[in-house]
Amino acid sequence: MPKIIGFYQIHLKAKLALISILAIVLLASSVVYVQAHNRQKPVYEIKTDKKIVALTFDISWGNQTPMPVIEILKENNVKCTFFLSGPWVKQYPEIATRIKKDGHEIGSHGYRHINLSNLSKTEIKEEVMKAHKNIKEVTGVEANLIRTPNGDYNDQVVVGIRECKYEAIQWSVDSLDWMNPGINTITERVSKRVHPGAIILMHASDTCKQTTEALPTVIKNLKSQGYEFVTVSELLKESEKKNTTE
């Protein structure tokens, strides 16, 4: 009888240990699940059935590429969103004011072209507001959209940005023009990957050597597919309208 009790006690301890392990695993899984679903995320796109897209350009360097891009957009009657870095705006105020004059939306591309996730929240907010100040002084625009340098972010970056009354904007279609992969590659990537509510990433910095040659075809292809060009803010308003009607 004692042996039987001992055998039973061993099994009982094993069962209790197994239950404890399962409880820990379930708890850990729940934490991971909650963290994943509560993660702070930028806007990549909007969900819509309308064939609308936001064409966007980042600018951080140079004055050779921006003007041709602006002229192409004007010729094709396309309005888009430009994300401008704080130092660039000060260096080329005439281009920044032309962007505003042509009716394009102006957002921020931050101040220093560094990964904000390496900074404290205080430093993140300083970067955002320094760029904000430059943009306002040059263009008079109170920007409220930002594309972070390199598209880099973490929870703290997104929270810091929102505390500055900004919204972080990413993209769902990357043209890869920043890699200078070839004009056909740029145009085909956009044409094949575009979808209703897409935010398209392009660049108008001088380091992007093929953007101006690819842009007319990008616009032509999207129009032939029935897409209408809107600014990022207009895209966000469309999302808000959809949410209120559902």
Helices and strands as residue ranges (DSSP letters): H 2-38, E 52-59, H 66-75, E 81-84, H 86-91, H 93-101, E 105-108, G 116-118, H 121-139, E 145-146, G 149-151, H 155-163, E 167-168, E 173-174, G 177-179, H 183-193, E 198-203, H 211-224, E 228-230, H 232-245
